[in-house]
Amino acid sequence: MAIAARKDELRPGAADAHYDPTVYHPVTSPQGTEISIRDFKLWYGSAQALYGVSMEIQKGMVTSLIGPSGCGKSTLLRSLNRMNDLIDNLTVSGDVRLSGQPIFGPQVDVIALRKRMGMVFQKPNPFPMTIAENVTYPLKVDGVTNKKLLAEACESALKGAALWEEVKDRLQESALGLSGGQQQRLCIARAIAGNPEVLLMDEPCSALDPIATMRIEQLIEELKSSYTIVIVTHNMQQAARVSDNTAFMYLGRLIEYGETKNVFTRPTSKRTEEYVTGRFG
Amino acid sequence: MVDMAQTSDEYMDGAKDKAPASRFSMARTKGSDLTARGEPMVWAMGGSLAFGLLMISGFLALIFWNGFTAFWPKPLEIVTTVSGRTIAGEPLRTESYHPGAEILAALEPSVRDAIIDNGGFADRTLYRIGNYDFYGNDFEWVSAYEVKSVATPKDLMLVERQEWGVFIGTLISMDADGQVSNRPTLDALNAAHERTRALREARIAIEKGPVGDINHEINELRLSIRRAEIKYGTDSPEMIAAQEHAASETVRLTKEFDKLSAQVLAARAAEQSVTVKVADIGGDARDFPLANFVLYYFANDLSLAAKVQIYLERWWEFLSAEPREANTEGGVWPAIFGTFVMTVVMALLVAPFGIMAALYLREYARQGRIVSLVRICVNNLAGVPSIVYGVFGLGFFAYVLGGSIDAMFYPEHLPAPTFGTGGLLWAALTLALLTVPVVIVATEEALASVPRSMREGSLACGASKWQTIRWIVLPRAMPGIMTGLILAMARGAGEVAPLMIVGVVKLAPELPIDAIFPFVHLERSFMHLGFHIYDVGFQSRNSEAGRSMVFVTALVLLALVLVLNTVSIIVRNRLKRRFAGDKF
């Protein structure tokens, strides 16, 4: 992956002329900014996926990314913990910082960065291990072998993910025996077991039924006091229910970023309005 | 649906003069293109599968039938021919053949007419007559028209001997330490046989054990002198000291050796004290030490239980004993052991190399033209004729690598090579090279089948690439990797051509693993079941004698491969359950 190697965009200014600058009215957190994104651009090979996204993700708040399929919301999320590094021929430019420290750059320790950000994926992806091993995987990665420490971390993470009561008697059973919703909460437990600062969620409820979805949403509500949460969702009601700030993206651009209730009730941008009212997308 | 049925009815009624009412008629159009419906291809595909299965099951049935019946004791017959000759033997098989014109001309007119009426064919039976030391021949064809009478007397005896193969004839007397008993009872014979065989085994144990050790020590002393010479120079004080030490030790060892030799001689005399006089069907009587009889029975006087016992005894001898009579008799234990050890060593060598190479190719190498090229080359390596690997193994492993090892670590043995010639290690390495493409391809596929979400989940937890591979990817891929290893082992265990050049021998004096330090002797040449089949079937003095051995050995080789594969499959399924839970 080349970083900031391309100062020149493939489709410069002219194409951008149709797009107004981002409408920007988020609530600010008293704790300040957790992640700041400045003019972030990203190319897959020669195809540009993100066009100069700039936003400040507020600390201790839930920020949701919405937009139609292919708008770049997942790409943006996966750039935050550098999961996109797995893709060949990826180029990025711009300045992205976590608590003031750069995320992209040759000196960045990607592994240390990822340890500061837990991630939950679209489909539950528990490892083929026991429930306890799944939850303590981030600690195992850090080389923790003390059984007492592991057991404590396992319990607190499972309690944090509201799964403890359901699985406390079968911690040594395979995680694959759990239901879909339980598996996703297990993945959340795994994501928070390493004590991250940020929780990235990539459509965490898209593979779940409504009841499981509701439980995850309650969980997000509980977790937001301890973590900065960024959630990608294609479910606008969900975004409206759980998030403080909402970013609407369209064709690789950040169209509007603002306080959730404003974005959904009084969107400033016409495109946002069309999208949230269901006229397209 | 109703409409369509009607349409097709209409169509069927007026098929000759009316076009189908609907373009979408479900009825089959006469004369329409068969391939459009696909049934002919289904027949072709099913037929191919059936043909393949038939061939394989026929092949297996042949090996199983011939293998399992080879050791069953068959009745013995005495054939009296028209010309008055008598032949005693074990009828093996009957076939029809085309007697030549000269033979026909010499026959009686009535016999000749009968053959001509039969389209020029006559039947003949192959008898195993044994008694190679009497006749110089083991087998004889007897044509049906030559036979005057066939008898199956109960006193006809079949003996498998330590030397000269099978004897068929009658028992006349037994001479036990000068006490001669005519026509001894079977019990008396058995008792004497057991006693002398035990003596014989004790004697062989001395020869192989203490006597072998002394030979080994004497050889070591010789080598210590040579070592001192190489290290400190000719006639250096160290060498002279070694020589003196060797001289004194040799005196002691020679004394011990003489003592043991006397023991061996006495044992030999004791075991030869019982002799039996036997005569062939022509009345040619000869004496043999009873200890030289491996197995004997009165073939026409056997109960079913006795037959089963003989059958099992022969199997046991086959599986546990060393071969004799140029491999056409006796057992194949060294070959089983050699095949097993070589296959295991090969698997131990090929697994880490293949898996690591595949891990690099799939996980670390930048996917591009070069990696594709490497992948094509790896796949093509699997198609190189195995004999080429054999030549490479001999040229590179044995001569270059082995030669260097000899020069560095075993200079005192030279010019006799230690590692510088074909041996177990080089054979295993050659086969590892031969099978590594299989492992690489299977491992790559297994790695590619690990879901992306697993890797991402692990990386998102802050795991490094290696941690992800070690804890997530490899366990998930393990069943697939094991499948590749199983294929490689099956291929390696059955391979013969390269082994013939890199270390397999017709008769190996020692097993590759024994009680002499360092216990595992990877430099030794070894025996192999595949090569044994070739050797017995095509290189022995009498291919007819080896015929049944070929089938039995093939059966054992199949069984060995089956056992190795079964073990690996059990291990694989355990891994599957352990690492994959109940999801797939």
Interface residues (C-beta under 8 A of the other chain):
Chain A: N81 M83 L86 D88 I111 A112 R114 K115 M117 G118 M119 F121 K123 N125 P126 F127 P128 Y137 P138 K140 V141 D142 S174 A175 L176 G177 C187 R190 A191 G194 L200
Chain B: R366 Q367 P451 R452 S453 M454 R455 E456 G457 S458 L459 A460 C461 G462 A463 S464 Q467 W471 I472 P475 R476 F579 A580 G581 D582 K583
